[in-house]
């Protein structure tokens, strides 16, 4: 990477958890593309420079670009944080372009009907893609405000674990 070039992280989902993860990724020195499926919500967050609905009072750093354009959020991302509810992991990935970047699932639960875990949904839609799960005993408001918190990043791929940890830590 060229001197002065910023690493880029994409976050799919601009709710409380996605916004908190975007703030943390920006805090760690990355440029962040934060995707909201709703254009009005993306415009409101971009204009207010905060997520007034879910994390009022938490400023979005200048290095976060909020957009409803998936291609813009995903462009050049080293990793993609999938921070949509478990029921929407499949539909979101099916509708979005495949950039080849590793996918980090940040959703808890199982998919109704199939009872698949979110990472199993990712594996079904993006076979062979490097993937990981990020979860923890934490809350979005803690992460967004930089309070002490813990998270677990799990993957079979040690290089992906290191890279994701470096980008978010």
C-alpha positions as CSV (number, residue, x, y, z in Angstrom):
1,X,0.0,0.0,0.0
2,X,1.3,3.4,-0.9
3,X,2.5,5.8,1.8
4,X,-0.5,7.8,3.1
5,X,-3.0,5.4,1.4
6,X,-5.9,4.4,3.6
7,X,-7.1,0.9,4.0
8,X,-10.8,0.5,3.2
9,X,-13.5,-1.5,5.0
10,X,-17.1,-1.9,3.9
11,X,-20.0,-2.3,6.3
12,X,-23.3,-3.6,5.0
13,X,-26.0,-2.4,7.3
14,X,-26.4,1.0,8.8
15,X,-28.3,0.1,11.9
16,X,-26.9,0.4,15.4
17,X,-24.4,-2.5,15.1
18,X,-23.3,-1.6,11.6
19,X,-22.8,2.0,12.5
20,X,-20.9,1.1,15.6
21,X,-18.6,-1.1,13.6
22,X,-18.1,1.6,11.0
23,X,-17.1,4.0,13.7
24,X,-14.6,1.5,15.2
25,X,-13.1,0.8,11.8
26,X,-12.7,4.5,11.2
27,X,-11.2,4.9,14.6
28,X,-8.7,2.3,13.6
29,X,-7.5,4.4,10.7
30,X,-9.6,3.0,7.8
31,X,-11.7,4.7,5.2
32,X,-15.2,3.1,5.6
33,X,-18.1,2.6,3.2
34,X,-21.3,2.3,5.2
35,X,-24.2,0.9,3.2
36,X,-27.8,1.5,4.1
37,X,-30.4,-0.2,1.9
38,X,-32.7,2.8,2.4
39,X,-31.7,5.9,0.4
40,X,-33.5,8.3,2.7
41,X,-31.8,6.8,5.8
42,X,-28.4,7.0,4.1
43,X,-28.9,10.6,3.2
44,X,-30.1,11.5,6.7
45,X,-27.1,9.8,8.3
46,X,-24.7,11.4,5.9
47,X,-26.2,14.9,6.4
48,X,-26.4,14.6,10.2
49,X,-23.0,12.8,10.5
50,X,-24.7,10.5,13.0
51,X,-27.2,7.7,13.2
52,X,-29.9,9.7,15.0
53,X,-32.3,6.7,15.0
54,X,-30.0,4.2,16.7
55,X,-26.9,5.9,18.1
56,X,-27.8,9.6,18.8
57,X,-24.9,11.7,19.9
58,X,-22.2,9.4,18.3
59,X,-20.5,11.4,15.6
60,X,-19.5,9.7,12.3
61,X,-15.9,10.4,11.6
62,X,-15.1,12.1,8.3
63,X,-13.5,8.9,6.9
64,X,-17.0,7.2,6.9
65,X,-19.0,7.6,3.7
66,X,-22.7,6.6,4.1
67,X,-24.4,5.5,1.0
68,X,-27.3,3.6,-0.4
69,X,-25.1,2.7,-3.5
70,X,-23.7,-0.8,-2.7
71,X,-20.9,-0.5,-5.3
72,X,-19.7,2.7,-3.7
73,X,-19.6,1.2,-0.2
74,X,-17.8,-2.0,-1.4
75,X,-15.3,-0.4,-3.8
76,X,-11.7,-1.3,-2.8
77,X,-12.7,-2.9,0.5
78,X,-10.2,-5.3,2.0
79,X,-13.0,-6.9,4.1
80,X,-16.8,-6.6,4.2
81,X,-18.6,-6.6,7.5
82,X,-22.1,-8.0,7.1
83,X,-24.0,-6.3,9.8
84,X,-27.6,-6.9,8.8
85,X,-30.0,-9.0,10.8
86,X,-29.6,-12.8,10.4
87,X,-32.9,-12.9,8.3
88,X,-31.4,-10.5,5.8
89,X,-27.9,-11.9,5.3
90,X,-29.0,-14.1,2.4
91,X,-31.2,-11.5,0.6
92,X,-28.5,-8.7,1.1
93,X,-25.7,-10.8,-0.3
94,X,-27.9,-12.1,-3.2
95,X,-28.7,-8.5,-4.2
96,X,-25.2,-7.1,-3.9
97,X,-22.2,-7.3,-6.2
98,X,-19.5,-9.9,-5.3
99,X,-16.2,-8.1,-4.9
100,X,-14.2,-11.2,-3.8
101,X,-13.4,-9.5,-0.5
102,X,-13.6,-11.7,2.6
103,X,-17.0,-11.6,4.4
104,X,-17.1,-11.1,8.2
105,X,-20.6,-12.0,9.5
106,X,-21.7,-9.7,12.3
107,X,-25.2,-11.1,12.8
108,X,-26.5,-13.5,15.5
109,X,-29.2,-16.0,15.1
110,X,-30.4,-18.5,12.5
111,X,-32.2,-18.0,9.2
112,X,-36.0,-18.8,9.4
113,X,-37.0,-21.8,7.3
114,X,-33.5,-23.2,6.7
115,X,-32.2,-22.9,10.3
116,X,-28.8,-22.0,8.8
117,X,-26.4,-19.9,10.8
118,X,-25.4,-16.6,9.0
119,X,-21.9,-18.0,8.1
120,X,-23.6,-21.0,6.5
121,X,-25.8,-18.6,4.5
122,X,-22.6,-16.9,3.3
123,X,-21.0,-20.2,2.4
124,X,-24.1,-21.2,0.3
125,X,-24.1,-17.9,-1.6
126,X,-20.4,-17.3,-1.9
127,X,-18.8,-20.8,-2.0
128,X,-15.1,-20.9,-1.2
129,X,-15.0,-17.3,0.1
130,X,-12.9,-16.6,3.1
131,X,-15.3,-15.9,6.0
132,X,-15.4,-15.1,9.6
133,X,-17.8,-14.4,12.4
134,X,-17.5,-11.3,14.7
135,X,-19.5,-11.3,17.9
136,X,-19.1,-10.7,21.5
137,X,-20.4,-9.8,24.8
138,X,-20.9,-6.2,23.9
139,X,-23.4,-3.6,22.8
140,X,-23.4,-1.3,19.8
141,X,-23.5,1.9,22.0
142,X,-20.4,0.7,23.9
143,X,-18.4,0.1,20.8
144,X,-19.5,3.3,19.2
145,X,-18.5,5.4,22.2
146,X,-15.1,3.6,22.5
147,X,-15.9,2.1,25.9
148,X,-14.0,-1.0,27.1
149,X,-15.6,-4.0,25.4
150,X,-14.7,-7.5,24.2
151,X,-15.4,-9.2,20.9
152,X,-14.6,-12.5,19.4
153,X,-13.4,-13.0,15.8
154,X,-13.6,-16.6,14.6
155,X,-12.4,-18.0,11.3
156,X,-10.7,-21.1,10.0
157,X,-8.3,-18.8,8.1
158,X,-5.6,-17.5,10.4
159,X,-4.5,-14.8,7.9
160,X,-8.1,-13.5,7.7
161,X,-8.3,-13.4,11.5
162,X,-5.1,-11.3,11.7
163,X,-6.1,-9.0,8.9
164,X,-9.6,-8.4,10.3
165,X,-8.2,-7.9,13.8
166,X,-5.6,-5.4,12.5
167,X,-8.3,-3.5,10.5
168,X,-10.7,-3.3,13.5
169,X,-8.5,-3.4,16.6
